[in-house]
Amino acid sequence: MIKAIIFDIDNTLLDFMTMKSNAINAAVDGMISNGLPIEKDLAIKQIFDIYNFKGYEHQKVLNEFIINVVGDIDYRILAAGIVEYKIAKEASLSLYPGVKDTLINLSNFGLKLGILSDAPSREAWIRMYILKIHKIFDQVVTFNDTGFYKPAKEPFVKIKELLSVEYHECLMVGDWPERDIKGAKQLGMKTAFAKYGSTEIIDNSGADYELDTIHELIDIIRSENKIL
């Protein structure tokens, strides 16, 4: 029987990559219009190169990018990039279709709901608050809570203990097989691959279930828990 469902946030509940791309596009436009001497396509590539090397939550990406281009920080250019990034980020932040209704329905089944994210605590909570889902979850564990990234055991142990359930009573839902699915399965959790949010074509996720939409969790829980 499933008593708790644990969700990753980015590319599982919200379209993180679309938000990130729109925010970086806006930031680059703002920096170029304020004098940054670089072509837009090259600027975007260089910023994503930094992200790919240091992680998509790297907070100093624009600082490093500007230094790479002009050799030092120009605060007028940096301010333009930060402001335009934040405006576009908030405008682009959106849940996948059916997320909020599905979460409410799962909660109505009596399930505990948790978040397990590799994002920093501040960023995870800001996204949840903007999207108005911060009150839906019983427990939230982020990178800052354990100091470990998935698939390390520590984050999964932490959320399981906070939810006061056994591992086999948990269903982990995430878009990254090497982190979300692998990490959960090593402790005996059931798993569901959020195929709709994956940025890659995955032939074999290794998950117990594969989701084309998040709404499919309703039927999975009805089957697992024998709910008519």
Secondary structure, DSSP 8 states (H G I E B T S, - for coil): ---EEEE--BTTTB-HHHHHHHHHHHHHHHHHHTT--S-HHHHHHHHHHHHHHH-TT-TTHHHHHHHHHHSS--HHHHHHHHHHHHHHHHHH--B-TTHHHHHHHHHHTT-EEEEE-SS-HHHHHHHHHHTT-TTT-SEEE-HHHHS--TTSHHHHHHHHHHHT--GGGEEEEES-IIIIIHHHHTTT-EEEEEGGG-SS--S----SEEESSTTHHHHHHHHHTT--
